[in-house]
Amino acid sequence: MHSLLLALATTPTPMPSPTLRDGISEDQVTPGLLGFIMTAFFVVATALLIVDMVRRIRRVRYRAQVEEERMAAAAAADVDAEDAREGLDGGARPAAPDSNGNGPVDGLSRPRE
C-alpha cells in the first residue's frame, strides 16, 4: 500500500496546455466585451433602482409622519373647541384669583398668606 501511494505521489501529471482545445474559440470561454457591457448595465440599473426605491420609501415615511402630525393637531383643536364650548355652556370653569391672590387653586378656595 505504501509503495502504491509513493508511486502515485511521484508520478508526474501532464502539463496543462496554454492553448484551447480544438473546436473551442476564446469567445466561448470568456464573456468578452459584450459580457462586460451587459454586466455593467445590470449593475448600474440595479444601483439606480435601489436609489429610487430608497427615495420613495423615505417619501412615504415623511408623508405618514406629516399625516400623523396633522391628525394630532386636529385632535388637539377638537379638544380645545370642546373645552371652549363647555365654558360657554355654563360648565364649571375655575375662576381666576383676585388681586390679593385669593381664589380657587386646583378647584379649592384657599387664602394666600
Backbone bond lengths (Angstrom), bond angles and torsions (degrees), N, CA, C in turn:
res aa  C-N    CA-C-N  psi(-1)  N-CA   C-N-CA  omega(-1)  CA-C   N-CA-C  phi
1 M - - - 1.452 - - 1.529 110.21 -
2 H 1.336 115.05 -42.82 1.456 119.74 -179.32 1.538 110.76 -63.62
3 S 1.285 116.57 -38.77 1.462 119.47 179.94 1.528 111.19 -69.46
4 L 1.352 117.66 -32.38 1.462 120.97 177.74 1.533 110.51 -66.77
5 L 1.322 116.86 -43.97 1.464 120.33 178.02 1.526 110.92 -64.95
6 L 1.341 115.75 -37.99 1.450 119.23 178.18 1.525 110.91 -65.94
7 A 1.314 116.91 -39.09 1.463 120.93 179.51 1.527 110.60 -67.24
8 L 1.334 117.58 -40.74 1.468 120.83 178.72 1.529 111.23 -67.79
9 A 1.320 117.48 -37.05 1.455 121.08 -178.62 1.513 111.97 -71.40
10 T 1.329 117.46 -30.22 1.461 119.67 -177.12 1.509 113.25 -95.64
11 T 1.326 118.57 -5.96 1.455 121.00 179.60 1.525 108.15 -73.80
12 P 1.323 117.36 125.27 1.459 118.87 -179.58 1.528 111.20 -70.39
13 T 1.308 115.44 143.12 1.461 120.93 176.45 1.515 108.00 -91.56
14 P 1.299 116.70 151.41 1.461 117.80 -179.99 1.534 110.21 -65.98
15 M 1.294 116.39 143.72 1.456 122.09 178.92 1.531 109.31 -73.90
16 P 1.343 117.31 134.36 1.450 117.89 177.27 1.523 110.23 -66.96
17 S 1.296 114.05 140.91 1.464 117.37 -179.24 1.523 109.98 -82.52
18 P 1.320 118.56 140.00 1.453 120.83 -179.14 1.527 113.07 -76.39
19 T 1.294 118.35 -6.24 1.462 121.20 -179.81 1.514 109.41 -105.02
20 L 1.312 115.97 163.90 1.461 121.31 179.52 1.523 110.16 -79.67
21 R 1.315 115.00 158.39 1.463 119.47 175.82 1.514 109.79 -65.36
22 D 1.308 115.25 162.59 1.464 119.98 178.93 1.526 110.16 -66.03
23 G 1.311 117.73 136.44 1.457 123.07 177.67 1.519 114.12 92.74
24 I 1.328 118.44 -6.12 1.474 121.42 -179.62 1.524 107.59 -113.04
25 S 1.345 115.27 129.74 1.463 119.42 176.64 1.528 109.47 -100.70
26 E 1.311 116.70 166.65 1.465 121.01 -178.53 1.528 111.26 -65.33
27 D 1.309 118.83 -29.07 1.461 122.12 178.48 1.524 112.17 -66.67
28 Q 1.323 117.86 -23.16 1.459 120.96 -179.05 1.523 112.38 -81.63
29 V 1.304 119.34 -16.05 1.459 121.35 -178.87 1.520 113.47 -112.92
30 T 1.299 120.21 -14.91 1.464 122.94 177.17 1.528 108.88 -122.71
31 P 1.338 116.31 148.38 1.458 118.28 -178.41 1.527 113.08 -69.28
32 G 1.309 117.90 -27.58 1.452 120.86 178.98 1.516 112.68 74.39
33 L 1.292 115.41 -167.04 1.464 121.97 -177.34 1.527 111.49 -66.94
34 L 1.325 117.45 -41.10 1.462 120.32 -179.57 1.529 111.00 -63.73
35 G 1.315 117.13 -40.12 1.469 120.59 177.32 1.513 111.85 -63.63
36 F 1.331 116.42 -41.03 1.461 119.75 178.03 1.522 111.20 -64.44
37 I 1.315 116.58 -43.57 1.468 120.36 -179.52 1.521 110.88 -63.64
38 M 1.329 117.80 -42.53 1.473 120.56 179.86 1.531 110.56 -66.11
39 T 1.333 117.09 -42.22 1.465 119.99 178.58 1.527 110.50 -63.13
40 A 1.308 117.81 -43.88 1.462 121.17 178.45 1.527 110.64 -62.67
41 F 1.331 116.92 -39.50 1.471 120.39 178.17 1.521 110.60 -61.53
42 F 1.340 117.13 -45.67 1.467 119.75 -179.34 1.525 111.70 -65.99
43 V 1.308 118.01 -36.32 1.464 120.99 177.91 1.530 110.52 -65.52
44 V 1.317 117.15 -45.97 1.474 120.84 179.84 1.527 110.47 -65.65
45 A 1.336 117.39 -43.02 1.467 120.70 179.43 1.527 110.90 -62.72
46 T 1.323 117.19 -41.95 1.465 120.78 178.67 1.525 110.68 -64.03
47 A 1.325 117.34 -43.20 1.466 120.17 178.98 1.527 111.02 -62.20
48 L 1.324 117.64 -41.89 1.468 120.49 178.71 1.528 111.47 -65.81
49 L 1.326 116.79 -39.58 1.469 119.58 177.64 1.522 111.55 -64.66
50 I 1.325 117.17 -39.25 1.461 119.98 178.99 1.524 110.62 -65.82
51 V 1.317 117.37 -43.25 1.477 120.72 178.53 1.524 110.25 -62.02
52 D 1.330 117.30 -42.63 1.461 121.09 179.17 1.524 111.01 -64.81
53 M 1.335 117.08 -41.15 1.456 120.56 179.84 1.532 110.91 -63.84
54 V 1.334 117.12 -43.12 1.467 120.79 179.32 1.523 110.00 -62.83
55 R 1.327 116.66 -40.90 1.466 120.20 178.80 1.524 111.33 -63.21
56 R 1.330 116.81 -42.56 1.467 120.17 179.83 1.523 111.89 -67.02
57 I 1.321 116.98 -40.31 1.466 120.33 178.37 1.523 110.04 -64.17
58 R 1.325 117.06 -41.69 1.462 120.69 178.17 1.523 110.48 -62.42
59 R 1.334 117.11 -40.01 1.460 121.37 179.79 1.531 110.60 -64.84
60 V 1.328 117.50 -41.58 1.464 120.95 179.15 1.520 110.21 -65.03
61 R 1.341 117.47 -42.57 1.467 119.97 177.80 1.525 110.85 -62.25
62 Y 1.319 117.28 -42.15 1.455 120.62 -179.95 1.523 110.76 -63.57
63 R 1.330 116.68 -43.77 1.464 119.74 178.51 1.523 111.26 -62.71
64 A 1.328 117.33 -39.15 1.462 120.45 178.27 1.530 110.47 -64.98
65 Q 1.327 116.64 -40.58 1.455 120.44 178.72 1.529 111.13 -64.43
66 V 1.318 117.20 -43.06 1.463 120.88 178.47 1.527 109.82 -64.22
67 E 1.314 117.44 -40.53 1.467 120.86 179.08 1.529 110.93 -64.13
68 E 1.342 117.19 -41.06 1.467 119.77 177.11 1.525 111.18 -62.97
69 E 1.324 116.87 -42.44 1.466 120.06 178.55 1.527 110.93 -64.67
70 R 1.327 116.57 -38.26 1.465 120.07 178.75 1.525 110.44 -66.32
71 M 1.334 116.91 -41.01 1.461 120.20 179.42 1.533 110.77 -66.93
72 A 1.336 116.93 -38.52 1.465 120.02 178.01 1.521 110.77 -65.71
73 A 1.329 117.26 -40.31 1.464 120.51 178.36 1.525 110.72 -66.05
74 A 1.333 116.95 -39.10 1.465 120.07 178.36 1.525 110.68 -66.23
75 A 1.330 116.77 -39.75 1.459 120.01 178.58 1.528 110.14 -65.52
76 A 1.333 117.34 -40.29 1.462 120.30 178.23 1.528 110.43 -65.49
77 A 1.313 117.21 -38.44 1.465 120.38 177.98 1.521 110.61 -66.42
78 D 1.332 117.32 -37.52 1.466 120.26 176.97 1.522 110.74 -64.31
79 V 1.332 117.43 -41.26 1.466 120.84 178.81 1.521 109.99 -64.70
80 D 1.338 117.58 -43.28 1.464 120.70 178.38 1.528 111.00 -63.04
81 A 1.323 117.28 -41.00 1.468 120.56 179.15 1.522 110.38 -65.79
82 E 1.326 116.21 -38.54 1.471 120.00 178.46 1.522 110.08 -65.54
83 D 1.332 117.14 -42.70 1.472 120.42 178.27 1.523 110.67 -63.05
84 A 1.321 118.27 -42.19 1.461 121.35 -179.87 1.523 110.38 -65.83
85 R 1.331 116.72 -39.48 1.456 119.79 -179.79 1.529 110.89 -67.53
86 E 1.335 117.92 -37.78 1.465 120.30 177.16 1.525 110.94 -65.65
87 G 1.323 117.64 -34.28 1.465 121.48 179.16 1.525 111.10 -68.63
88 L 1.332 117.73 -36.14 1.453 121.40 179.51 1.516 111.60 -76.69
89 D 1.334 117.33 -27.16 1.461 120.79 -178.67 1.515 112.27 -82.61
90 G 1.311 119.08 7.32 1.463 121.21 178.51 1.506 111.65 90.56
91 G 1.273 117.15 21.85 1.463 120.52 177.56 1.516 109.89 -67.50
92 A 1.273 115.68 163.16 1.461 120.97 -177.99 1.518 109.61 -79.65
93 R 1.314 115.73 100.67 1.463 120.94 175.84 1.519 107.16 -111.20
94 P 1.301 118.28 136.59 1.471 119.65 -178.55 1.527 110.43 -66.82
95 A 1.323 114.77 141.80 1.462 120.51 178.94 1.524 109.20 -80.64
96 A 1.308 115.48 155.01 1.455 120.45 179.48 1.518 109.43 -77.89
97 P 1.321 117.96 151.22 1.472 119.54 177.64 1.528 110.88 -65.68
98 D 1.322 115.95 151.67 1.462 119.23 179.46 1.525 110.11 -79.38
99 S 1.332 116.85 -172.86 1.462 121.19 -174.91 1.526 112.31 -66.42
100 N 1.345 118.49 -24.14 1.461 121.63 178.57 1.521 112.16 -84.88
101 G 1.316 117.06 -5.07 1.459 120.64 -179.27 1.503 112.41 90.98
102 N 1.356 116.75 2.78 1.456 119.54 178.26 1.521 109.05 -85.41
103 G 1.289 115.61 139.27 1.445 119.02 178.03 1.506 110.34 157.29
104 P 1.271 114.53 176.29 1.461 117.65 -176.76 1.532 111.69 -69.90
105 V 1.303 113.92 132.98 1.466 121.66 174.00 1.521 105.85 -125.98
106 D 1.290 117.00 121.16 1.472 121.79 -176.33 1.530 110.91 56.97
107 G 1.324 116.90 32.25 1.444 121.24 177.70 1.517 113.72 85.53
108 L 1.331 118.87 -2.48 1.468 122.35 -178.86 1.521 108.79 -112.28
109 S 1.328 114.74 139.10 1.455 119.44 -179.97 1.525 108.52 -93.84
110 R 1.342 117.72 114.50 1.460 122.15 179.31 1.520 109.11 -131.96
111 P 1.300 118.61 138.15 1.455 118.92 176.08 1.524 110.89 -74.36
112 R 1.289 114.70 150.76 1.458 120.52 179.21 1.513 110.12 -87.58
113 E 1.289 118.68 134.77 1.468 120.18 -177.21 1.492 112.09 -102.62
